[in-house]
């Protein structure tokens, strides 16, 4: 199929995956989960059940056992993500949970222009051997994210290795038993040494995008505590403690309080974010490469052992560079 100017775009070519001797005997869905780490297990099963994946040219069952030399053909409606090459620093790991230090500019999961080098791809590729061994025995070892961070936020991000671990961690989060500490550099001088922002949040009806959140009476309950760490001539460094987990909660709350996060395109000046979007999601030289929000600490009781887990991520160099610049204005 070819496309003509102005006509519908051609679908990307299918992926051809050949089963190696190392993967002989694996279930077909297990093999695809390992070969295509950017796909969820649900999406893998859908590919098989809808015929978007064929085994030696024929439709097949998710439970089909593979032989060396078998060829699986996977069709795509849009270009599939490429295999990740970026390495992330692992902050903590046990058999149930893994914590990764995400830098600003990296995505948590494939979306939009971020189709490779994401946190979840790295984790799934890191744990491919464990995943292969588990799935070959119809096990449940398949890493999934517990939380996500915005692209330009850095810091601790958690993944669970099994569905049970994910449910347990989500239950802790829903009960407010995963304590998080962020560091934020905000515009202006914050009054008082500490405070609480208690504003329900929902989609901003005045925004030109469908991403921005804003206080609204019919929004979801959202509470953020903060403590002043350092006062600078035109900025304030805060420790921030989200008590709920709404989309963009910290960024939206601080902006609503009159102190947007330094470098935040969406909440400081939406026209900057729209310019960034029009450029295909690539900051031009006049735009900041990150906003100054960092997930510094995550603390919880490991749901299977009861052990207290404290995971810390040091402030990264690009955050410290901005902090130095605002301390010493030209």
Secondary structure, 3 states (H helix, E strand, C coil): CCCCCCCCCCCCCCEEEECCHHHCCCEHHHHHHHHCCCCCHHHHHHHHHCCCEEECCECCCCCCECCCCCEEEECCCCCCCCCCCCCCEEEEECCCEEEEEECCCCCCCCECCECCCCHHHHHHHHCHHHHHHHHCCCCCEEEEECCCCCCCCEEEEEEEEEHHHHHHHHHHHHCCCCEEEEEEEEECCCCCCEEEEECCEEECCCCCCCCCEEECCCCECCEEEEEEEEECCCEEEEEEEECCCCCCHHHHHHHHCCCCECCCHHHHCHHHHHHHHHCCCCCCCCCCCCCCEEEEEEEEECCCCCCEEEEECCCCHHHHHHHHHHHCCC
